[in-house]
Amino acid sequence: MEIVKIDNTKCIGCGACVAIAPDTFDFDDDGLSKVINDTLTEDAKSACESCPVEAISTEEVVDVEYKEVDEEKAA
């Protein structure tokens, strides 16, 4: 599963991501973007590509619940 992340050390608060994917991003108390729903949608991908400082990225994560079931079967 792929999720969306923001590096707040790079974010300048331009708001492009919030405008493109308001179901994924919002502003925090400092006026910087934050992820409110980390599901990778088409809008979130567009926001990632549109970020002028490349603060948005995606990350592949392992489904922990699925992994635990596999480990139990292997034992």
GROMACS elastic network, one bead per residue, 0.5 to 0.9 nm:
[ bonds ]
;  ai    aj funct       b0    kb
    1    39     6  0.87120   500
    1    40     6  0.86162   500
    1    59     6  0.82938   500
    1    60     6  0.56489   500
    1    61     6  0.54669   500
    1    62     6  0.64794   500
    1    63     6  0.69372   500
    2    38     6  0.86271   500
    2    39     6  0.73236   500
    2    40     6  0.61911   500
    2    58     6  0.63504   500
    2    59     6  0.53795   500
    2    61     6  0.59777   500
    2    62     6  0.87088   500
    3    37     6  0.89024   500
    3    38     6  0.51616   500
    3    39     6  0.53048   500
    3    40     6  0.52067   500
    3    41     6  0.89981   500
    3    57     6  0.84083   500
    3    58     6  0.53868   500
    3    59     6  0.53461   500
    3    60     6  0.64362   500
    3    61     6  0.71714   500
    4    24     6  0.84557   500
    4    35     6  0.73612   500
    4    37     6  0.81427   500
    4    39     6  0.64965   500
    4    40     6  0.58348   500
    4    41     6  0.89612   500
    4    44     6  0.73263   500
    4    45     6  0.83904   500
    4    48     6  0.83503   500
    4    56     6  0.70632   500
    4    57     6  0.58644   500
    4    59     6  0.64949   500
    5    34     6  0.83644   500
    5    35     6  0.67129   500
    5    38     6  0.70201   500
    5    55     6  0.82511   500
    5    56     6  0.57100   500
    5    57     6  0.52883   500
    5    58     6  0.58527   500
    5    59     6  0.72523   500
    6     9     6  0.87499   500
    6    10     6  0.83350   500
    6    11     6  0.75603   500
    6    33     6  0.74718   500
    6    34     6  0.66430   500
    6    35     6  0.68913   500
    6    54     6  0.89404   500
    6    55     6  0.54998   500
    6    57     6  0.63370   500
    6    58     6  0.86483   500
    7    10     6  0.56430   500
    7    11     6  0.64694   500
    7    54     6  0.86098   500
    7    55     6  0.50420   500
    7    56     6  0.64342   500
    7    57     6  0.79608   500
    8    12     6  0.81441   500
    8    32     6  0.71129   500
    8    33     6  0.74694   500
    8    34     6  0.79682   500
    8    55     6  0.69902   500
    8    56     6  0.89504   500
    9    12     6  0.84807   500
    9    55     6  0.79319   500
   10    53     6  0.64672   500
   10    54     6  0.74520   500
   10    55     6  0.52226   500
   10    56     6  0.88469   500
   11    14     6  0.79155   500
   11    32     6  0.62909   500
   11    33     6  0.69041   500
   11    51     6  0.87156   500
   11    53     6  0.68000   500
   11    54     6  0.80805   500
   11    55     6  0.54430   500
   11    56     6  0.82626   500
   12    15     6  0.84647   500
   12    31     6  0.85246   500
   12    32     6  0.64819   500
   12    33     6  0.82679   500
   12    52     6  0.88893   500
   12    53     6  0.76194   500
   12    55     6  0.86265   500
   13    16     6  0.82880   500
   13    27     6  0.77494   500
   13    30     6  0.87132   500
   13    31     6  0.58166   500
   13    33     6  0.59013   500
   14    17     6  0.81196   500
   14    18     6  0.88569   500
   14    31     6  0.88940   500
   14    32     6  0.79643   500
   14    33     6  0.83838   500
   14    51     6  0.85361   500
   14    52     6  0.84105   500
   15    18     6  0.51613   500
   15    19     6  0.62049   500
   15    20     6  0.86369   500
   15    25     6  0.89960   500
   15    26     6  0.83521   500
   15    27     6  0.79145   500
   15    31     6  0.88843   500
   15    32     6  0.80265   500
   15    33     6  0.70523   500
   15    51     6  0.89008   500
   16    19     6  0.51413   500
   16    20     6  0.61279   500
   16    21     6  0.84546   500
   16    47     6  0.68379   500
   16    50     6  0.70359   500
   16    51     6  0.66653   500
   16    52     6  0.84969   500
   17    20     6  0.51016   500
   17    21     6  0.57159   500
   17    22     6  0.73578   500
   17    24     6  0.82977   500
   17    25     6  0.63551   500
   17    26     6  0.81815   500
   17    33     6  0.76561   500
   17    43     6  0.87622   500
   17    44     6  0.75885   500
   17    46     6  0.81989   500
   17    48     6  0.72323   500
   17    50     6  0.73487   500
   17    51     6  0.67889   500
   17    56     6  0.86303   500
   18    21     6  0.53314   500
   18    23     6  0.80721   500
   18    24     6  0.75114   500
   18    25     6  0.50257   500
   18    26     6  0.55347   500
   18    27     6  0.75682   500
   18    33     6  0.73517   500
   18    34     6  0.89602   500
   18    47     6  0.79673   500
   19    22     6  0.59238   500
   19    25     6  0.85121   500
   19    47     6  0.84357   500
   20    25     6  0.87634   500
   20    43     6  0.62575   500
   20    44     6  0.75693   500
   20    46     6  0.71845   500
   20    47     6  0.57752   500
   20    50     6  0.87443   500
   21    24     6  0.54222   500
   21    25     6  0.61630   500
   21    26     6  0.88076   500
   21    41     6  0.86811   500
   21    42     6  0.87703   500
   21    43     6  0.51189   500
   21    44     6  0.56205   500
   21    45     6  0.88470   500
   21    46     6  0.80057   500
   21    47     6  0.64471   500
   22    25     6  0.52517   500
   22    26     6  0.64777   500
   22    36     6  0.89335   500
   22    43     6  0.86922   500
   22    44     6  0.89068   500
   23    26     6  0.80095   500
   23    36     6  0.73059   500
   23    37     6  0.68002   500
   23    43     6  0.87624   500
   23    44     6  0.86803   500
   24    34     6  0.84631   500
   24    35     6  0.58089   500
   24    36     6  0.53491   500
   24    38     6  0.65030   500
   24    39     6  0.74978   500
   24    40     6  0.84392   500
   24    41     6  0.83643   500
   24    43     6  0.82261   500
   24    44     6  0.65054   500
   25    33     6  0.63754   500
   25    34     6  0.55899   500
   25    36     6  0.54605   500
   25    37     6  0.70988   500
   25    38     6  0.86817   500
   25    44     6  0.83074   500
   26    32     6  0.82161   500
   26    33     6  0.55715   500
   26    34     6  0.54708   500
   26    35     6  0.65754   500
   26    36     6  0.65716   500
   27    30     6  0.76078   500
   27    31     6  0.53400   500
   27    32     6  0.52862   500
   27    34     6  0.57190   500
   27    35     6  0.85748   500
   28    31     6  0.53756   500
   28    32     6  0.54865   500
   28    33     6  0.60190   500
   28    34     6  0.59650   500
   29    32     6  0.74369   500
   30    33     6  0.87029   500
   35    38     6  0.61058   500
   37    40     6  0.84918   500
   38    41     6  0.88420   500
   38    44     6  0.87343   500
   39    44     6  0.80933   500
   40    43     6  0.81163   500
   40    44     6  0.58149   500
   40    45     6  0.67532   500
   40    58     6  0.77289   500
   41    44     6  0.50222   500
   41    45     6  0.62549   500
   41    46     6  0.86613   500
   42    45     6  0.50573   500
   42    46     6  0.62739   500
   42    47     6  0.86793   500
   43    46     6  0.50087   500
   43    47     6  0.61834   500
   43    48     6  0.86073   500
   44    48     6  0.61561   500
   44    49     6  0.86884   500
   45    48     6  0.50238   500
   45    49     6  0.63204   500
   45    50     6  0.86318   500
   45    57     6  0.87919   500
   45    58     6  0.84127   500
   46    49     6  0.51357   500
   46    50     6  0.61140   500
   46    51     6  0.87543   500
   47    51     6  0.61543   500
   47    56     6  0.77663   500
   48    51     6  0.55499   500
   48    54     6  0.71910   500
   48    55     6  0.78442   500
   48    56     6  0.50815   500
   48    57     6  0.62304   500
   48    58     6  0.80992   500
   49    52     6  0.83491   500
   49    54     6  0.76987   500
   49    56     6  0.81281   500
   49    57     6  0.88798   500
   50    53     6  0.88499   500
   50    54     6  0.80179   500
   51    54     6  0.51639   500
   51    55     6  0.65502   500
   51    56     6  0.66894   500
   52    55     6  0.79425   500
   53    56     6  0.83401   500
   54    57     6  0.74097   500
   61    64     6  0.85013   500
   62    65     6  0.87372   500
   62    66     6  0.81251   500
   62    67     6  0.72744   500
   63    66     6  0.54073   500
   63    67     6  0.62130   500
   63    68     6  0.87709   500
   64    67     6  0.50103   500
   64    68     6  0.61234   500
   64    69     6  0.86940   500
   65    68     6  0.52523   500
   65    69     6  0.64588   500
   65    70     6  0.88544   500
   66    69     6  0.52375   500
   66    70     6  0.63810   500
   66    71     6  0.87814   500
   67    70     6  0.50935   500
   67    71     6  0.62120   500
   67    72     6  0.86958   500
   68    71     6  0.50766   500
   68    72     6  0.62228   500
   68    73     6  0.87282   500
   69    72     6  0.51438   500
   69    73     6  0.63501   500
   69    74     6  0.87567   500
   70    73     6  0.51685   500
   70    74     6  0.62975   500
   70    75     6  0.88498   500
   71    74     6  0.50711   500
   71    75     6  0.63654   500
   72    75     6  0.52530   500
